[in-house]
Amino acid sequence: MSEEVNAAKETVKSDGAWELLSSAEKVYVASGKKILEFDPASADREELLKKATGRTGNLRAPTLRKGNVFYVGYNEEMYSTLVK
């Protein structure tokens, strides 16, 4: 099953972002050239949301969910691991 949502039309604010991300097994966030890994069950909510949301407080784009893992932001290396 595949679902695509246009983030420009359907923004996810920080409370909604936490609701999505907190149920994930892992969350990977692109931060510049680094890839940050979070385990939402034990991660600090504020730290995870600070990295996963933009200046406006919306969930950063692109955000991809594969199974129960989220990939937030763009990093070529991070996404290249998904197609292998």
PyMOL Python script that loads the backbone (N, CA, C, O; Angstrom):
from pymol import cmd

cmd.read_pdbstr("""\
ATOM      1  N   MET A   1       0.846  -1.174   0.000  1.00  0.00           N
ATOM      2  CA  MET A   1       0.000   0.000   0.000  1.00  0.00           C
ATOM      3  C   MET A   1       0.893   1.239   0.000  1.00  0.00           C
ATOM      4  O   MET A   1       1.863   1.310   0.755  1.00  0.00           O
ATOM      5  N   SER A   2       0.572   2.191  -0.829  1.00  0.00           N
ATOM      6  CA  SER A   2       1.363   3.399  -0.951  1.00  0.00           C
ATOM      7  C   SER A   2       0.442   4.605  -0.904  1.00  0.00           C
ATOM      8  O   SER A   2      -0.628   4.613  -1.512  1.00  0.00           O
ATOM      9  N   GLU A   3       0.876   5.625  -0.170  1.00  0.00           N
ATOM     10  CA  GLU A   3       0.100   6.854  -0.087  1.00  0.00           C
ATOM     11  C   GLU A   3       1.069   8.010  -0.221  1.00  0.00           C
ATOM     12  O   GLU A   3       2.133   8.018   0.397  1.00  0.00           O
ATOM     13  N   GLU A   4       0.696   8.979  -1.026  1.00  0.00           N
ATOM     14  CA  GLU A   4       1.527  10.167  -1.202  1.00  0.00           C
ATOM     15  C   GLU A   4       0.703  11.370  -0.800  1.00  0.00           C
ATOM     16  O   GLU A   4      -0.441  11.529  -1.226  1.00  0.00           O
ATOM     17  N   VAL A   5       1.304  12.222   0.031  1.00  0.00           N
ATOM     18  CA  VAL A   5       0.632  13.431   0.502  1.00  0.00           C
ATOM     19  C   VAL A   5       1.481  14.623   0.103  1.00  0.00           C
ATOM     20  O   VAL A   5       2.694  14.624   0.317  1.00  0.00           O
ATOM     21  N   ASN A   6       0.851  15.640  -0.476  1.00  0.00           N
ATOM     22  CA  ASN A   6       1.551  16.853  -0.863  1.00  0.00           C
ATOM     23  C   ASN A   6       1.695  17.739   0.365  1.00  0.00           C
ATOM     24  O   ASN A   6       0.715  18.311   0.843  1.00  0.00           O
ATOM     25  N   ALA A   7       2.921  17.851   0.876  1.00  0.00           N
ATOM     26  CA  ALA A   7       3.170  18.605   2.105  1.00  0.00           C
ATOM     27  C   ALA A   7       2.873  20.089   1.953  1.00  0.00           C
ATOM     28  O   ALA A   7       2.620  20.767   2.949  1.00  0.00           O
ATOM     29  N   ALA A   8       2.897  20.602   0.745  1.00  0.00           N
ATOM     30  CA  ALA A   8       2.583  22.010   0.534  1.00  0.00           C
ATOM     31  C   ALA A   8       1.105  22.278   0.785  1.00  0.00           C
ATOM     32  O   ALA A   8       0.732  23.384   1.177  1.00  0.00           O
ATOM     33  N   LYS A   9       0.268  21.279   0.563  1.00  0.00           N
ATOM     34  CA  LYS A   9      -1.171  21.444   0.748  1.00  0.00           C
ATOM     35  C   LYS A   9      -1.659  20.905   2.082  1.00  0.00           C
ATOM     36  O   LYS A   9      -2.651  21.393   2.624  1.00  0.00           O
ATOM     37  N   GLU A  10      -0.970  19.903   2.615  1.00  0.00           N
ATOM     38  CA  GLU A  10      -1.379  19.278   3.872  1.00  0.00           C
ATOM     39  C   GLU A  10      -0.209  19.286   4.848  1.00  0.00           C
ATOM     40  O   GLU A  10       0.500  18.288   4.979  1.00  0.00           O
ATOM     41  N   THR A  11      -0.005  20.409   5.531  1.00  0.00           N
ATOM     42  CA  THR A  11       1.109  20.515   6.460  1.00  0.00           C
ATOM     43  C   THR A  11       0.803  19.740   7.739  1.00  0.00           C
ATOM     44  O   THR A  11      -0.356  19.568   8.118  1.00  0.00           O
ATOM     45  N   VAL A  12       1.853  19.283   8.385  1.00  0.00           N
ATOM     46  CA  VAL A  12       1.724  18.573   9.654  1.00  0.00           C
ATOM     47  C   VAL A  12       2.448  19.419  10.701  1.00  0.00           C
ATOM     48  O   VAL A  12       3.674  19.530  10.678  1.00  0.00           O
ATOM     49  N   LYS A  13       1.694  20.005  11.605  1.00  0.00           N
ATOM     50  CA  LYS A  13       2.264  20.837  12.678  1.00  0.00           C
ATOM     51  C   LYS A  13       2.960  19.955  13.705  1.00  0.00           C
ATOM     52  O   LYS A  13       2.834  18.732  13.655  1.00  0.00           O
ATOM     53  N   SER A  14       3.692  20.562  14.635  1.00  0.00           N
ATOM     54  CA  SER A  14       4.547  19.798  15.539  1.00  0.00           C
ATOM     55  C   SER A  14       3.805  18.775  16.389  1.00  0.00           C
ATOM     56  O   SER A  14       4.336  17.685  16.599  1.00  0.00           O
ATOM     57  N   ASP A  15       2.600  19.066  16.893  1.00  0.00           N
ATOM     58  CA  ASP A  15       1.862  18.059  17.669  1.00  0.00           C
ATOM     59  C   ASP A  15       1.491  16.873  16.797  1.00  0.00           C
ATOM     60  O   ASP A  15       1.584  15.725  17.229  1.00  0.00           O
ATOM     61  N   GLY A  16       1.069  17.151  15.566  1.00  0.00           N
ATOM     62  CA  GLY A  16       0.753  16.080  14.622  1.00  0.00           C
ATOM     63  C   GLY A  16       1.993  15.315  14.217  1.00  0.00           C
ATOM     64  O   GLY A  16       1.948  14.102  14.012  1.00  0.00           O
ATOM     65  N   ALA A  17       3.117  16.036  14.102  1.00  0.00           N
ATOM     66  CA  ALA A  17       4.381  15.383  13.759  1.00  0.00           C
ATOM     67  C   ALA A  17       4.774  14.422  14.867  1.00  0.00           C
ATOM     68  O   ALA A  17       5.202  13.302  14.590  1.00  0.00           O
ATOM     69  N   TRP A  18       4.636  14.841  16.113  1.00  0.00           N
ATOM     70  CA  TRP A  18       4.976  13.957  17.236  1.00  0.00           C
ATOM     71  C   TRP A  18       4.062  12.742  17.248  1.00  0.00           C
ATOM     72  O   TRP A  18       4.511  11.625  17.506  1.00  0.00           O
ATOM     73  N   GLU A  19       2.794  12.952  16.972  1.00  0.00           N
ATOM     74  CA  GLU A  19       1.845  11.836  16.931  1.00  0.00           C
ATOM     75  C   GLU A  19       2.280  10.798  15.898  1.00  0.00           C
ATOM     76  O   GLU A  19       2.225   9.597  16.163  1.00  0.00           O
ATOM     77  N   LEU A  20       2.711  11.258  14.725  1.00  0.00           N
ATOM     78  CA  LEU A  20       3.194  10.336  13.680  1.00  0.00           C
ATOM     79  C   LEU A  20       4.505   9.663  14.085  1.00  0.00           C
ATOM     80  O   LEU A  20       4.626   8.439  14.039  1.00  0.00           O
ATOM     81  N   LEU A  21       5.476  10.472  14.479  1.00  0.00           N
ATOM     82  CA  LEU A  21       6.822   9.972  14.721  1.00  0.00           C
ATOM     83  C   LEU A  21       6.940   9.146  15.989  1.00  0.00           C
ATOM     84  O   LEU A  21       7.754   8.225  16.045  1.00  0.00           O
ATOM     85  N   SER A  22       6.149   9.452  17.007  1.00  0.00           N
ATOM     86  CA  SER A  22       6.276   8.743  18.290  1.00  0.00           C
ATOM     87  C   SER A  22       5.887   7.278  18.189  1.00  0.00           C
ATOM     88  O   SER A  22       6.315   6.466  19.009  1.00  0.00           O
ATOM     89  N   SER A  23       5.089   6.932  17.203  1.00  0.00           N
ATOM     90  CA  SER A  23       4.676   5.538  17.045  1.00  0.00           C
ATOM     91  C   SER A  23       5.647   4.732  16.184  1.00  0.00           C
ATOM     92  O   SER A  23       5.462   3.529  15.996  1.00  0.00           O
ATOM     93  N   ALA A  24       6.674   5.389  15.663  1.00  0.00           N
ATOM     94  CA  ALA A  24       7.620   4.722  14.760  1.00  0.00           C
ATOM     95  C   ALA A  24       8.629   3.888  15.545  1.00  0.00           C
ATOM     96  O   ALA A  24       8.889   4.129  16.724  1.00  0.00           O
ATOM     97  N   GLU A  25       9.181   2.908  14.857  1.00  0.00           N
ATOM     98  CA  GLU A  25      10.254   2.089  15.412  1.00  0.00           C
ATOM     99  C   GLU A  25      11.558   2.896  15.447  1.00  0.00           C
ATOM    100  O   GLU A  25      12.283   2.873  16.441  1.00  0.00           O
ATOM    101  N   LYS A  26      11.846   3.604  14.355  1.00  0.00           N
ATOM    102  CA  LYS A  26      13.021   4.460  14.223  1.00  0.00           C
ATOM    103  C   LYS A  26      12.644   5.675  13.397  1.00  0.00           C
ATOM    104  O   LYS A  26      11.722   5.631  12.582  1.00  0.00           O
ATOM    105  N   VAL A  27      13.376   6.766  13.621  1.00  0.00           N
ATOM    106  CA  VAL A  27      13.221   7.972  12.817  1.00  0.00           C
ATOM    107  C   VAL A  27      14.626   8.418  12.427  1.00  0.00           C
ATOM    108  O   VAL A  27      15.487   8.612  13.284  1.00  0.00           O
ATOM    109  N   TYR A  28      14.845   8.577  11.131  1.00  0.00           N
ATOM    110  CA  TYR A  28      16.116   9.078  10.624  1.00  0.00           C
ATOM    111  C   TYR A  28      15.868  10.486  10.106  1.00  0.00           C
ATOM    112  O   TYR A  28      14.934  10.716   9.338  1.00  0.00           O
ATOM    113  N   VAL A  29      16.713  11.438  10.531  1.00  0.00           N
ATOM    114  CA  VAL A  29      16.541  12.824  10.138  1.00  0.00           C
ATOM    115  C   VAL A  29      17.826  13.313   9.483  1.00  0.00           C
ATOM    116  O   VAL A  29      18.910  13.217  10.059  1.00  0.00           O
ATOM    117  N   ALA A  30      17.689  13.838   8.272  1.00  0.00           N
ATOM    118  CA  ALA A  30      18.828  14.440   7.583  1.00  0.00           C
ATOM    119  C   ALA A  30      19.086  15.802   8.217  1.00  0.00           C
ATOM    120  O   ALA A  30      18.192  16.644   8.307  1.00  0.00           O
ATOM    121  N   SER A  31      20.321  15.999   8.652  1.00  0.00           N
ATOM    122  CA  SER A  31      20.710  17.260   9.264  1.00  0.00           C
ATOM    123  C   SER A  31      22.029  17.676   8.629  1.00  0.00           C
ATOM    124  O   SER A  31      23.105  17.302   9.098  1.00  0.00           O
ATOM    125  N   GLY A  32      21.931  18.457   7.551  1.00  0.00           N
ATOM    126  CA  GLY A  32      23.122  18.792   6.775  1.00  0.00           C
ATOM    127  C   GLY A  32      23.657  17.524   6.130  1.00  0.00           C
ATOM    128  O   GLY A  32      22.916  16.812   5.452  1.00  0.00           O
ATOM    129  N   LYS A  33      24.926  17.238   6.333  1.00  0.00           N
ATOM    130  CA  LYS A  33      25.514  16.026   5.767  1.00  0.00           C
ATOM    131  C   LYS A  33      25.392  14.844   6.722  1.00  0.00           C
ATOM    132  O   LYS A  33      25.774  13.726   6.377  1.00  0.00           O
ATOM    133  N   LYS A  34      24.864  15.083   7.916  1.00  0.00           N
ATOM    134  CA  LYS A  34      24.709  14.020   8.910  1.00  0.00           C
ATOM    135  C   LYS A  34      23.325  13.388   8.816  1.00  0.00           C
ATOM    136  O   LYS A  34      22.360  14.004   8.365  1.00  0.00           O
ATOM    137  N   ILE A  35      23.268  12.140   9.258  1.00  0.00           N
ATOM    138  CA  ILE A  35      21.993  11.442   9.378  1.00  0.00           C
ATOM    139  C   ILE A  35      21.829  11.104  10.856  1.00  0.00           C
ATOM    140  O   ILE A  35      22.610  10.335  11.417  1.00  0.00           O
ATOM    141  N   LEU A  36      20.820  11.680  11.472  1.00  0.00           N
ATOM    142  CA  LEU A  36      20.572  11.454  12.896  1.00  0.00           C
ATOM    143  C   LEU A  36      19.557  10.332  13.052  1.00  0.00           C
ATOM    144  O   LEU A  36      18.565  10.278  12.325  1.00  0.00           O
ATOM    145  N   GLU A  37      19.806   9.444  13.994  1.00  0.00           N
ATOM    146  CA  GLU A  37      18.908   8.315  14.238  1.00  0.00           C
ATOM    147  C   GLU A  37      18.255   8.496  15.597  1.00  0.00           C
ATOM    148  O   GLU A  37      18.934   8.745  16.594  1.00  0.00           O
ATOM    149  N   PHE A  38      16.932   8.369  15.632  1.00  0.00           N
ATOM    150  CA  PHE A  38      16.175   8.500  16.873  1.00  0.00           C
ATOM    151  C   PHE A  38      15.335   7.258  17.099  1.00  0.00           C
ATOM    152  O   PHE A  38      14.783   6.687  16.158  1.00  0.00           O
ATOM    153  N   ASP A  39      15.242   6.846  18.350  1.00  0.00           N
ATOM    154  CA  ASP A  39      14.300   5.824  18.783  1.00  0.00           C
ATOM    155  C   ASP A  39      13.225   6.582  19.550  1.00  0.00           C
ATOM    156  O   ASP A  39      13.444   6.962  20.701  1.00  0.00           O
ATOM    157  N   PRO A  40      12.073   6.808  18.937  1.00  0.00           N
ATOM    158  CA  PRO A  40      11.059   7.666  19.562  1.00  0.00           C
ATOM    159  C   PRO A  40      10.613   7.212  20.952  1.00  0.00           C
ATOM    160  O   PRO A  40      10.169   8.030  21.758  1.00  0.00           O
ATOM    161  N   ALA A  41      10.729   5.918  21.233  1.00  0.00           N
ATOM    162  CA  ALA A  41      10.318   5.423  22.549  1.00  0.00           C
ATOM    163  C   ALA A  41      11.196   5.994  23.661  1.00  0.00           C
ATOM    164  O   ALA A  41      10.730   6.173  24.786  1.00  0.00           O
ATOM    165  N   SER A  42      12.460   6.280  23.356  1.00  0.00           N
ATOM    166  CA  SER A  42      13.358   6.782  24.385  1.00  0.00           C
ATOM    167  C   SER A  42      13.923   8.172  24.063  1.00  0.00           C
ATOM    168  O   SER A  42      14.627   8.754  24.889  1.00  0.00           O
ATOM    169  N   ALA A  43      13.626   8.702  22.890  1.00  0.00           N
ATOM    170  CA  ALA A  43      14.165  10.001  22.484  1.00  0.00           C
ATOM    171  C   ALA A  43      13.478  11.152  23.219  1.00  0.00           C
ATOM    172  O   ALA A  43      12.319  11.047  23.620  1.00  0.00           O
ATOM    173  N   ASP A  44      14.205  12.236  23.384  1.00  0.00           N
ATOM    174  CA  ASP A  44      13.645  13.454  23.940  1.00  0.00           C
ATOM    175  C   ASP A  44      12.721  14.082  22.898  1.00  0.00           C
ATOM    176  O   ASP A  44      13.147  14.380  21.783  1.00  0.00           O
ATOM    177  N   ARG A  45      11.468  14.278  23.262  1.00  0.00           N
ATOM    178  CA  ARG A  45      10.469  14.791  22.315  1.00  0.00           C
ATOM    179  C   ARG A  45      10.911  16.112  21.687  1.00  0.00           C
ATOM    180  O   ARG A  45      10.834  16.277  20.469  1.00  0.00           O
ATOM    181  N   GLU A  46      11.375  17.053  22.514  1.00  0.00           N
ATOM    182  CA  GLU A  46      11.754  18.373  22.004  1.00  0.00           C
ATOM    183  C   GLU A  46      12.924  18.288  21.034  1.00  0.00           C
ATOM    184  O   GLU A  46      12.932  18.975  20.012  1.00  0.00           O
ATOM    185  N   GLU A  47      13.912  17.454  21.341  1.00  0.00           N
ATOM    186  CA  GLU A  47      15.071  17.316  20.458  1.00  0.00           C
ATOM    187  C   GLU A  47      14.669  16.720  19.110  1.00  0.00           C
ATOM    188  O   GLU A  47      15.087  17.201  18.057  1.00  0.00           O
ATOM    189  N   LEU A  48      13.853  15.669  19.157  1.00  0.00           N
ATOM    190  CA  LEU A  48      13.397  15.044  17.911  1.00  0.00           C
ATOM    191  C   LEU A  48      12.586  16.025  17.078  1.00  0.00           C
ATOM    192  O   LEU A  48      12.809  16.140  15.873  1.00  0.00           O
ATOM    193  N   LEU A  49      11.654  16.728  17.694  1.00  0.00           N
ATOM    194  CA  LEU A  49      10.828  17.678  16.946  1.00  0.00           C
ATOM    195  C   LEU A  49      11.648  18.852  16.415  1.00  0.00           C
ATOM    196  O   LEU A  49      11.369  19.361  15.330  1.00  0.00           O
ATOM    197  N   LYS A  50      12.650  19.283  17.166  1.00  0.00           N
ATOM    198  CA  LYS A  50      13.510  20.383  16.707  1.00  0.00           C
ATOM    199  C   LYS A  50      14.202  20.005  15.401  1.00  0.00           C
ATOM    200  O   LYS A  50      14.336  20.836  14.503  1.00  0.00           O
ATOM    201  N   LYS A  51      14.640  18.755  15.295  1.00  0.00           N
ATOM    202  CA  LYS A  51      15.338  18.293  14.092  1.00  0.00           C
ATOM    203  C   LYS A  51      14.369  17.930  12.964  1.00  0.00           C
ATOM    204  O   LYS A  51      14.697  18.102  11.790  1.00  0.00           O
ATOM    205  N   ALA A  52      13.180  17.432  13.310  1.00  0.00           N
ATOM    206  CA  ALA A  52      12.242  16.927  12.299  1.00  0.00           C
ATOM    207  C   ALA A  52      11.299  17.997  11.754  1.00  0.00           C
ATOM    208  O   ALA A  52      10.633  17.776  10.743  1.00  0.00           O
ATOM    209  N   THR A  53      11.238  19.157  12.417  1.00  0.00           N
ATOM    210  CA  THR A  53      10.356  20.215  11.932  1.00  0.00           C
ATOM    211  C   THR A  53      11.192  21.410  11.480  1.00  0.00           C
ATOM    212  O   THR A  53      12.319  21.612  11.933  1.00  0.00           O
ATOM    213  N   GLY A  54      10.621  22.177  10.593  1.00  0.00           N
ATOM    214  CA  GLY A  54      11.300  23.366  10.072  1.00  0.00           C
ATOM    215  C   GLY A  54      11.041  24.586  10.937  1.00  0.00           C
ATOM    216  O   GLY A  54      10.468  24.481  12.022  1.00  0.00           O
ATOM    217  N   ARG A  55      11.467  25.748  10.449  1.00  0.00           N
ATOM    218  CA  ARG A  55      11.287  27.009  11.188  1.00  0.00           C
ATOM    219  C   ARG A  55       9.820  27.306  11.467  1.00  0.00           C
ATOM    220  O   ARG A  55       9.492  27.933  12.474  1.00  0.00           O
ATOM    221  N   THR A  56       8.941  26.858  10.581  1.00  0.00           N
ATOM    222  CA  THR A  56       7.515  27.145  10.745  1.00  0.00           C
ATOM    223  C   THR A  56       6.844  26.201  11.733  1.00  0.00           C
ATOM    224  O   THR A  56       5.683  26.401  12.089  1.00  0.00           O
ATOM    225  N   GLY A  57       7.559  25.179  12.177  1.00  0.00           N
ATOM    226  CA  GLY A  57       6.976  24.201  13.092  1.00  0.00           C
ATOM    227  C   GLY A  57       6.305  23.048  12.383  1.00  0.00           C
ATOM    228  O   GLY A  57       5.714  22.179  13.024  1.00  0.00           O
ATOM    229  N   ASN A  58       6.391  23.032  11.053  1.00  0.00           N
ATOM    230  CA  ASN A  58       5.795  21.945  10.269  1.00  0.00           C
ATOM    231  C   ASN A  58       6.809  20.833  10.059  1.00  0.00           C
ATOM    232  O   ASN A  58       8.015  21.078  10.035  1.00  0.00           O
ATOM    233  N   LEU A  59       6.324  19.626   9.909  1.00  0.00           N
ATOM    234  CA  LEU A  59       7.180  18.486   9.593  1.00  0.00           C
ATOM    235  C   LEU A  59       7.922  18.779   8.299  1.00  0.00           C
ATOM    236  O   LEU A  59       7.320  19.197   7.309  1.00  0.00           O
ATOM    237  N   ARG A  60       9.239  18.556   8.310  1.00  0.00           N
ATOM    238  CA  ARG A  60      10.065  18.869   7.147  1.00  0.00           C
ATOM    239  C   ARG A  60       9.727  17.948   5.978  1.00  0.00           C
ATOM    240  O   ARG A  60       9.273  16.817   6.152  1.00  0.00           O
ATOM    241  N   ALA A  61       9.965  18.472   4.799  1.00  0.00           N
ATOM    242  CA  ALA A  61       9.757  17.698   3.582  1.00  0.00           C
ATOM    243  C   ALA A  61      11.117  17.457   2.947  1.00  0.00           C
ATOM    244  O   ALA A  61      12.004  18.300   3.078  1.00  0.00           O
ATOM    245  N   PRO A  62      11.308  16.363   2.282  1.00  0.00           N
ATOM    246  CA  PRO A  62      10.356  15.264   2.197  1.00  0.00           C
ATOM    247  C   PRO A  62      10.393  14.417   3.466  1.00  0.00           C
ATOM    248  O   PRO A  62      11.410  14.339   4.155  1.00  0.00           O
ATOM    249  N   THR A  63       9.274  13.797   3.751  1.00  0.00           N
ATOM    250  CA  THR A  63       9.196  12.810   4.815  1.00  0.00           C
ATOM    251  C   THR A  63       8.646  11.543   4.193  1.00  0.00           C
ATOM    252  O   THR A  63       7.616  11.555   3.520  1.00  0.00           O
ATOM    253  N   LEU A  64       9.346  10.461   4.430  1.00  0.00           N
ATOM    254  CA  LEU A  64       8.987   9.172   3.850  1.00  0.00           C
ATOM    255  C   LEU A  64       8.791   8.177   4.966  1.00  0.00           C
ATOM    256  O   LEU A  64       9.577   8.124   5.911  1.00  0.00           O
ATOM    257  N   ARG A  65       7.752   7.396   4.858  1.00  0.00           N
ATOM    258  CA  ARG A  65       7.519   6.314   5.813  1.00  0.00           C
ATOM    259  C   ARG A  65       7.656   5.002   5.060  1.00  0.00           C
ATOM    260  O   ARG A  65       6.983   4.774   4.054  1.00  0.00           O
ATOM    261  N   LYS A  66       8.532   4.146   5.557  1.00  0.00           N
ATOM    262  CA  LYS A  66       8.705   2.814   4.970  1.00  0.00           C
ATOM    263  C   LYS A  66       8.543   1.822   6.103  1.00  0.00           C
ATOM    264  O   LYS A  66       9.390   1.725   6.992  1.00  0.00           O
ATOM    265  N   GLY A  67       7.427   1.076   6.058  1.00  0.00           N
ATOM    266  CA  GLY A  67       7.106   0.202   7.179  1.00  0.00           C
ATOM    267  C   GLY A  67       6.827   1.056   8.402  1.00  0.00           C
ATOM    268  O   GLY A  67       5.951   1.920   8.381  1.00  0.00           O
ATOM    269  N   ASN A  68       7.575   0.810   9.467  1.00  0.00           N
ATOM    270  CA  ASN A  68       7.394   1.582  10.684  1.00  0.00           C
ATOM    271  C   ASN A  68       8.614   2.476  10.961  1.00  0.00           C
ATOM    272  O   ASN A  68       8.954   2.751  12.112  1.00  0.00           O
ATOM    273  N   VAL A  69       9.256   2.918   9.881  1.00  0.00           N
ATOM    274  CA  VAL A  69      10.437   3.774   9.982  1.00  0.00           C
ATOM    275  C   VAL A  69      10.190   5.040   9.162  1.00  0.00           C
ATOM    276  O   VAL A  69       9.713   4.971   8.029  1.00  0.00           O
ATOM    277  N   PHE A  70      10.521   6.202   9.746  1.00  0.00           N
ATOM    278  CA  PHE A  70      10.371   7.471   9.044  1.00  0.00           C
ATOM    279  C   PHE A  70      11.730   8.021   8.649  1.00  0.00           C
ATOM    280  O   PHE A  70      12.708   7.885   9.384  1.00  0.00           O
ATOM    281  N   TYR A  71      11.779   8.640   7.484  1.00  0.00           N
ATOM    282  CA  TYR A  71      12.958   9.325   6.967  1.00  0.00           C
ATOM    283  C   TYR A  71      12.545  10.767   6.725  1.00  0.00           C
ATOM    284  O   TYR A  71      11.658  11.032   5.915  1.00  0.00           O
ATOM    285  N   VAL A  72      13.185  11.703   7.423  1.00  0.00           N
ATOM    286  CA  VAL A  72      12.772  13.106   7.388  1.00  0.00           C
ATOM    287  C   VAL A  72      13.893  13.965   6.820  1.00  0.00           C
ATOM    288  O   VAL A  72      15.049  13.837   7.222  1.00  0.00           O
ATOM    289  N   GLY A  73      13.541  14.847   5.878  1.00  0.00           N
ATOM    290  CA  GLY A  73      14.529  15.714   5.252  1.00  0.00           C
ATOM    291  C   GLY A  73      15.201  14.994   4.100  1.00  0.00           C
ATOM    292  O   GLY A  73      14.932  13.822   3.839  1.00  0.00           O
ATOM    293  N   TYR A  74      16.076  15.707   3.419  1.00  0.00           N
ATOM    294  CA  TYR A  74      16.733  15.095   2.259  1.00  0.00           C
ATOM    295  C   TYR A  74      18.231  14.961   2.482  1.00  0.00           C
ATOM    296  O   TYR A  74      18.926  15.916   2.830  1.00  0.00           O
ATOM    297  N   ASN A  75      18.693  13.751   2.271  1.00  0.00           N
ATOM    298  CA  ASN A  75      20.109  13.437   2.273  1.00  0.00           C
ATOM    299  C   ASN A  75      20.274  12.297   1.275  1.00  0.00           C
ATOM    300  O   ASN A  75      19.696  11.225   1.451  1.00  0.00           O
ATOM    301  N   GLU A  76      21.055  12.527   0.235  1.00  0.00           N
ATOM    302  CA  GLU A  76      21.187  11.543  -0.840  1.00  0.00           C
ATOM    303  C   GLU A  76      21.628  10.183  -0.315  1.00  0.00           C
ATOM    304  O   GLU A  76      21.109   9.151  -0.739  1.00  0.00           O
ATOM    305  N   GLU A  77      22.572  10.183   0.593  1.00  0.00           N
ATOM    306  CA  GLU A  77      23.065   8.917   1.158  1.00  0.00           C
ATOM    307  C   GLU A  77      21.944   8.165   1.892  1.00  0.00           C
ATOM    308  O   GLU A  77      21.825   6.946   1.770  1.00  0.00           O
ATOM    309  N   MET A  78      21.133   8.900   2.647  1.00  0.00           N
ATOM    310  CA  MET A  78      20.052   8.278   3.398  1.00  0.00           C
ATOM    311  C   MET A  78      19.045   7.617   2.459  1.00  0.00           C
ATOM    312  O   MET A  78      18.624   6.485   2.698  1.00  0.00           O
ATOM    313  N   TYR A  79      18.667   8.306   1.409  1.00  0.00           N
ATOM    314  CA  TYR A  79      17.683   7.754   0.489  1.00  0.00           C
ATOM    315  C   TYR A  79      18.267   6.673  -0.416  1.00  0.00           C
ATOM    316  O   TYR A  79      17.539   5.791  -0.871  1.00  0.00           O
ATOM    317  N   SER A  80      19.565   6.729  -0.680  1.00  0.00           N
ATOM    318  CA  SER A  80      20.157   5.686  -1.523  1.00  0.00           C
ATOM    319  C   SER A  80      20.145   4.329  -0.820  1.00  0.00           C
ATOM    320  O   SER A  80      20.137   3.293  -1.486  1.00  0.00           O
ATOM    321  N   THR A  81      20.143   4.319   0.507  1.00  0.00           N
ATOM    322  CA  THR A  81      20.086   3.056   1.230  1.00  0.00           C
ATOM    323  C   THR A  81      18.700   2.406   1.094  1.00  0.00           C
ATOM    324  O   THR A  81      18.563   1.198   1.288  1.00  0.00           O
ATOM    325  N   LEU A  82      17.700   3.183   0.771  1.00  0.00           N
ATOM    326  CA  LEU A  82      16.340   2.646   0.646  1.00  0.00           C
ATOM    327  C   LEU A  82      16.135   1.851  -0.632  1.00  0.00           C
ATOM    328  O   LEU A  82      15.276   0.970  -0.672  1.00  0.00           O
ATOM    329  N   VAL A  83      16.891   2.136  -1.663  1.00  0.00           N
ATOM    330  CA  VAL A  83      16.679   1.468  -2.940  1.00  0.00           C
ATOM    331  C   VAL A  83      17.568   0.238  -3.117  1.00  0.00           C
ATOM    332  O   VAL A  83      17.487  -0.447  -4.137  1.00  0.00           O
ATOM    333  N   LYS A  84      18.395  -0.035  -2.148  1.00  0.00           N
ATOM    334  CA  LYS A  84      19.270  -1.213  -2.219  1.00  0.00           C
ATOM    335  C   LYS A  84      18.551  -2.439  -1.750  1.00  0.00           C
ATOM    336  O   LYS A  84      19.128  -3.527  -1.740  1.00  0.00           O
TER     337      LYS A  84
END
""", "prot")
cmd.dss("prot")
cmd.show_as("cartoon", "prot")
cmd.util.cbc("prot")
cmd.orient("prot")
